[in-house]
Amino acid sequence: MPCVTVSFQSPPVPTTNRSSPLPTPSAAPKPRHPLSPDRLASLIDKCKSTNQLLQIHASLIRYGLDDHPILSFKLQRCYSSVGRLDYSSSLFERTQNPNVFFYTSIIHGHAVNNFHERALDLYVRMLTQGVEPNAFTFSAVLKSCPLELGKALHSQALKFGCDSDTYVRTALVDVYAKGGDVVSARHLFDTMPDRSLVSLTAMITCYSKHGDLDEGRLLFDATEEKDVVCWNVMIDGYAQHGRPNESLALFRQMLALKLKPNEVTLLAVLSACGQLGAVASGRWVHSYIVNHRIQLSPHVATALVDMYSKCGSLEDARLVFDSIQDKDVVAWNSMIVGYAMHGFKKDALQLFTNMCSRGIQPTDITFIGILTACAHAGSVSEGKKFFNLMREQYQLSPKIEHYGCMVNLLGRAGYLDEAYELIQDMKINPDPVLWGTLLGACRLHGNTKLGEKIANLLLSQNLANSGTYVLLSNIYAASGNFNGVAKVRALMKETGVQKEPGCSSIEVNNRVHEFLAGDLRHPKRKEIYKMLDEMNMWLTAHGYVPQTDTVLHDIAESEKKRSLEVHSEKLAIAFGLISTQPRATIKIVKNLRVCSDCHNVTKLLSKITGRRIVVRDRNRFHHFENGLCSCGDNW
């Protein structure tokens, strides 16, 4: 366990942030207080408001008890607990020779209110005045420590014999965990004399934060009595690290045990629903909030807007958005981005205008939404206007995401050279995603020369991924350069690059069903493949010709056709057709960009079946209806 000794410098004399009109003692003789100090201490502990404390404080001064050490300490602590840290600080500064309890209380007050530098300053001041810290001091001040300073305090906790205290050890676990030193955090945890639920939760948080969810789950399952905070850590960990199914499953377990979720739980679960596109599960959570009369805070309301948007239910998203009182910029951004990802540029721009007219300053996220909307609509001139507006009127420096939107906009509109120049002129280093966006535009417009240039750049810098090879191969195939296609296939085989498997999910009866290409795992696989054969007959009758040139594998033409037939989104559509009522909307989430063959098939199926089919792929939403797609074949 590394323990570092760091020298502390004495801080300046502290000042309070707000004026503190505390009662002032006078030099006049004081009568005896009718209540005993014990009774007064009890009254202070029961105070719930600043006014009550001020009245008692004035009474203490009147009867000459303002210097009583216990009463003064309790006043200081209670002022902090009712949100008046300024009063607490002022009282502390008036205290003659404050002892360890006074210091610990004021340090704790600053730490829990996120005034971390001030908490550390007070700790240093305490040491310089010769006051020895105790275990409660360390557990308080460690809340304010980054890793290196935490190591120094760890050394001091050892020096003063406080390191074995459960609260101190838990705080140290938290310091090492937040600093990314998982090994040290686990060593401290394993050597704790007594483990509390707080220490267990701190260790589970450490694993969850760093993505080691399986280790975290082992600790979680081994914890017999868990509170809502412990459950939240695990539920949110799954949601934050792309395991939404497990997040929802754990949430259901929590409810089965009659534990009441709080705002943190709901935010995590709504995020999981949004990732899955599980609108029925999301609606259930919404109804749970309403039925249990849980206050719809701005954070939860905004999470509902985001969830409904990602699940393809913009009408529900807008209803929730309109119900939010005193909307902040985060709520506006959520709805603007929702319209943008669905390609509804007009609605996104109208919302932007409404937001600005209310005096709300747009943020960088706002402009990501606006530029995305322009890119999906192919509105080059408007996109350029907003890109300039962001920099010139709102003084917002473009981030990599804004450049990505502009490259996507210019590239898909055919301005490939301009998009390339924009990347070259950027003040920040382009990432592989940005180059991949332009490479996708090269595929769209058949620009083999620029496509090769970008692909070679990514390969030479070891930045290429499976998508790079697939796009380059598609560019060669579209231009009839099958030697190039063979070269890419050979290179993929040589470097061991595997194409990321496509996965499509569909929610039916509150359960999310996932399909891979050619999947045979589903219990209803016979019915699904029977429907797939029927779909192929419909498509053939309507003149559909499979786009076998998009298949990378070096296989026979008949095998290429069959591989296209069993793409994951087609299996999900087949399952949707046999599992939902006629004319019901089918909603699918795809982890990759929808291929051109599946896009054409879905357009035809929406016309043949009379169904509205909504597909969320990696890039955007596609609303298929009566043989057309909302993207205008621009994706």
C-alpha positions, 0 to 999 in steps of 0.5 A: 500500500503506497503511503506518501508524506506530503507537507501542508502549508498553513492557509490564510485566515478563512472568511465566510461566503455570505453575510452572517448577521448572528446575534452579538454578545454584549458586556452587560451582566447576564441573568440566569437562564430558566432552562438547563444547558442539557435542555437547551442542547436538546432544543438545539438538536431538534431545530429544523430551521435557521429562525429557530436556531437564531432565536435560541442563539439570541437567548444564549447570548442574553443569558451569557451562555454563548461561550458554553462549549457544548452549546456553542458546538451544537449551534455550529453543527446545526447551522451547517445542517440547515444549510447555513454554513456561513453562520456556522463558519462565523460562529467557529471564528468566534470560538476561542481555542476550538478543540477537535470537535469544533474543527471536525464539525466545520471540516465536515460541513465544508466537505459535504457542501463540496467546499473541498479546498476550504475543508483541507485548509481548515484541516491544515489550520487545525494541525498548525494550532496543535489540535490532534485529529481523531477518527471522525476528523479523518473520515470528514476530511478524506471526503475532500481528497484527491488520490495523492493528498489522500495518500498523505492523509492515509499516512497521517491516519496511520501515525495517529492510530486511526486507520483501523476505524471503520469510518476512516477505512471506508473513506480511504477505500473511497479515496483510492477507488475514485482515484482509480487505484482499484488494487489498493482499494481492495486491499484496504477493504479486505483488511478491514476489521469490520465491514459496514454496508457503507464500505461494501457499497464503496467497494462495489462503486469502485468496481462499477465505476471502472467497468468491472461489473462482474466483481462488483456483482459478486460483492453485491450478491454476497451482501445480505442486507442492502439499502437503496444506495447499494442497489442503485450503484449496481443498477446504474453500473450496468446502465452506464457500461452498456448492459441495460438488460441486466440493469432492468432485471436487477431493478425488477428484483429490487421492486420484488423485495419491496424496496422503494426506488429513489430518483437515482434508481429511476434515472438509471432505469430510464437510461437502460430503457432508452438504450434498449429502445424498450418503450413499454418498460419505459412507460411502466417506469413512468406509470410507476412514478405517477401511481406512487406519486413520486415527485417528477423532478426536472432531472427525472422529467428530462430523463423521460424525454430522453427515454421516449425519444430514444424509444421512437415515441416523440409524441410521449417525449413532447408531452413530458417536455411540455409538462416541465415547469421552469425548463432548464437548458438540459430539458430543452437540449433533450427535446431538440436532440430527440427531434434531431435523431429522428430527422425532424429538422423543422421541429428542432429549429422551432424549439431552438428559436423558442428556447432562445426567445425565453432568454435561455443560452444554448450550450454546445449540446444544443448545437450538436442537436441542431447540426445533427438535424441539419445533417440528417435533412441535408440542409448544408447552408443552414448547417453552416449558418448555425456552425458559424452562429455557435462560434461568433454569437455564442463564443462556443468553441467547436468540439470534435462532435460538432466537426463530426456533424459538419463532416457528416453534413458536407460529406452526405451532400457530396461536398467531400473535398470541403469536408476533407479540408475542414478536418485538415484545418481543425485545431483539434486532432481528428479521431477515427470516428471523424475519418470514418464519417468521411469514409462513409460519405466516400462510399455513398458517392463512390469516391474511391480515390479519397476513400483509399486515402483515408483508409490508408491514413487510418491503417498507417496510424493503427486506427482502423477498425472493422468498419474501416475495412467494410466501408473500403470494401463496399467502395471497391465493390460499388466501383466494380473493383473486385480485386480491391475487395479481395485485397481488403478481405485478405487484409482483414484475415491477415490482421485478424479483424472481425466485422462487428456482429449486427444485433437487432432487438425488439420489445414485445410484451415488456420483454426485449428479444435480441437477434444476431444474423442467422440466429437460431436461439429463439424459442419461436425460431420455426415460426420466425423462419417460416415468416421469413420465407413468406416475406421473401415471397412478398418481396420477390413478387414486388421486384426486389433484387438482393444487393449481394455486392454488399456481402464481404465474404468470398462465397457463392452468389446463392449463399450471399443471398441467403446471408442477406435474408437472415440479417438481424433486423429481418429476423426482428421484423419477422418476429414482430409480424408474428407477435404483434397485432395487424397494423401495429407499429414495429420498433427495432433497435440495431447496433450498427448502421442499417445496410442498404439491402435491409433498408430497401427491404424494410421500405418494401415491407412497410408498403406490403404489410401496411405497417409502420416500422421504426428502426433506430440504427447507429446513426439515426432513426428511420420511420418506414411507412408506405414504402418510404423512409423518413431519411429520404435514403440519406443515412 
